[in-house]
Amino acid sequence: MRRAAEALFGQRARRRWLHLILGGAVFMPYWLVGTVVMGPLTDSGSMFTNSLAVQFGAYAVGLPLAALTALFPLTRPMSVAAARALCGVAPGRFAEGPARGRDAKARTAGWFTLHLGAGALVSGASLALPPFALAVAALPFSAELRGSELGQFWHLDRPWLAWAGLPLGLLMLLGLAAAAAATGALLAAAAPRLLGPSPADRLAAAERRAAELAVRNRLARELHDSVGHALSAVTLQAGAARRVLHARAGTNADAEAEADADLGFVREALTAIEETTRRTVGELDSVLGLLRSGEDDGELTAPGLEALDALVRGAGSAVELTVRGDPTGLPEAVSREAYRIVQEGLTNAVRYARGETVTARIALSGDELEITMENPLTGTAPVARPDGGRGLRGITERARLLGGTAEAGPVNGHWLLSARLPVGPTGGAR
């Protein structure tokens, strides 16, 4: 009994009834147009007539008009918004955005017509039936009602028979609630099929998810390369400065001149730390600003090869940099990715070169930019891990995105990183 009452009068049933009333209200302009059409055909003197023929004729005229207007693209978003809020259907089962394609438009027109048609009938019954049912239920208590046309029409004008009006009126109200609940359940069952995503909608959603994942992966690479390099360089520079200061604390008078020279190194190390952290904070601001804005198509304000000198100064290791050609005129994407490749190479070098000289060569030849980095293997070699776009694996991904190649590995006791990036018509495309 409780479940039946919940099905007829619970919150979900009330929301679905409200959804039907909304459909009836939207159908009113179509019904009014139908009455204008039906008036001359039935010789009725007024569009507001009690003739059932005119009213149902206007209903029949209004439904095709509603189906035609449902072909407009914005009909589906409005229908989905109303159904999502009131029909009690999981939001993920609805399509997003305007209807595109014949199939989606036809299904949307079917839903719109069904919603308005059913809503008009339920709305009309909700307006007309309750007063009539209450009047029938009040027959036993009113001699005036029993003597009216209502009592005589139902043959309930006799006092002993008039008591049948009470259960009859209550049954009418119960029947109205049951009809509204059943119609609402019918619409809720039809909503996913008629307002659900089409194959084209699913494809568009998959493309949006792929674009979002691409942006997230790109941001992850930027953060990894920028922060990873900065932390490695700052750690080594700070460690070297600490060792020098510790050694100076134990010097004697004869080694004072050498200690003063070491202080110059400390100053250089601290300056490199300052430059590296300031540059990294700027890059982080750019990436985090893009994350806060939520703009998938935004552009990162990432450094390019024009910031190469600052990058080398903060590397924390002896770096011999050779540049052939003028890389300042490269496409922005190529310059940015080349900077990140050099940055990752230096990050690996300061981790594994153990203070040995790192040789970096950047050569622009024709329509190709070549990056070569080499350092002695004095410790464990870097490893390209298979767990995502980090480290050397990230270098390969960056080069591949630009249509280039990259490889790294031990060669004759040295670790060699080589990357080739096209800078012609295909280079720089993202």
Residue, then its C-alpha position, 0 to 999 in steps of 0.5 A: m500500500r505504501r509503495a502504491a501511494e509513493a508511486l502515485f503521490g511521491q516526489r518522483a510522481r509529482r515531478r513527472w506530473l509537473h513535467l507534463i503540465l509544462g508540456g501542456a503549457v508549451f502546447m497552448p500556442y499550438w492549440l490556439v492556432g488549431t482553434v483558429v483553423m477549426g473555427p471556420l471548418t465547424d461554423s463555430g461562432s467563437m474560437f473559445t467554444n465548448s464544442l469537443a469537436v473543435q477542441f480535439g480538432a485543434y489538438a489534432v492540428g497543433l501536434p503536427l505544428a509542434a513536430l515541425t518546430a521541434l526540428f530547430p536545433l535548440t529544441r533538444p537542449m531545452s527538452v533535455a534540461a526539462a527532462r533531466a530535472l523532472c523525469g527522474v532519468a540518470p543525466g548521463r543517458f541524455a545527449e548534449g547540445p543541439a540535435r544534428g543529423r536526420d536521426a537525432k532531429a527525428r527522435t527529438a521531434g518525436w519526443f517533443t510531440l509526445h511530451l506536448g501531446a501527453g502534457a496537453l491531455v493530462s493538463g486538461a484533465s488536471l484542470a477539469l476533472p478535480p472540480f467535477a470529482l469534488a462536486v460528485a463527492a459532495l452530492p450526499f451532503s448537498a440537496e442543492l447539488r442533488g437537485s442540479e443537472l449534475g445529480q440528475f445526470w448521474h441519477l444520484d438525486r435520491p438521498w440513499l443513492a447519493w452516497a455513491g457519489l463519495p467513493l465515485g468522486l474519490l475514484m475519479l481523483l485516484g484515476l487521474a493520479a494513476a493516469a498522470a503517474a503512468t504517463g510520466a513513467l511512459l515519458a521517462a522510459a522513452a526519454p533515453r531512447l528519444l533524447g539519448p546520444s546518437p552515434a554522431d553525438r558519441l563520436a563528438a563526445a569521444e573527440r572532446r574527451a580525447a582533446e581534454l586528455a591531450v591538453r592534460n597530458r601536455l600540461a603534465r609534460e610541461l610541469h614535469d619538465s619545468v619543475g623536474h629540471a629546476l629541482s635537479a639544478v637547484t639541488l645540485q647547485a645548493g649541494a655544491a655551495r654547501r660543500v664549498l662553504h663547509a670546506r672554507a670553514g676549515t681552511n687555514a691562512d695559507a689557503e685563504a686565497e683559494a677559499d676566496a675563489d671558492l666564494g666566487f663559485v658560491r655566488e655563481a651557484l646562488t645566482a643560478i639558483e635564483e635565476t632557475t627558481r624565478r624562471t620556473v615560477g613564471e612557467l608554473d604561473s603560465v601552466l596553472g593560469l591555463l588550468r584555472s581558466g579551463e580553456d582547452d584551446g589556450e596557449l601556454t606561455a612557455p619559453g623557447l630557444e631564446a631562453l637557452d642561455a638562462l637554462v644553461r646557466g642554471a644547469g648546475s654542471a659544466v655545459e659546452l653549448t654550440v649553436r649553429g644557425d639562427p634558431t630565433g626565427l623558428p616556429e613557436a611550437v618548434s622553439r618551445e619543444a626544442y627548449r623542453i628537449v634541451q631542458e630534459g637532456l640537461t636534467n638527465a646530465v646533471r643527475y648522471a654526469r657527476g660534474e663532468t662536462v656536458t656537450a650540447r649542440i644545436a644546429l639549424s640546417g635547411d628545414e631541420l633542427e638537430i639537437t645533440m647532447e652528450n656526457p660521460l657515463t660516470g653513474t647509472a644511465p638514464v632510463a626511458r620508463p614505460d609508464g607515461g610521458r615523463g623523462l626520455r619518453g617525453i622527449t620522444e613524444r615531443a619530437r613525434l608530435l612535430g613529425g620528428t625523431a628522438e633517440a637516446g642511449p649509451v655510445n662508447g662510454h658516453w650518453l648520447l641524446s639526439a633529436r631531429l625536428p622538422v621546421g618546414p611546412t609540416g614543422g611546428a604543427r600541433 
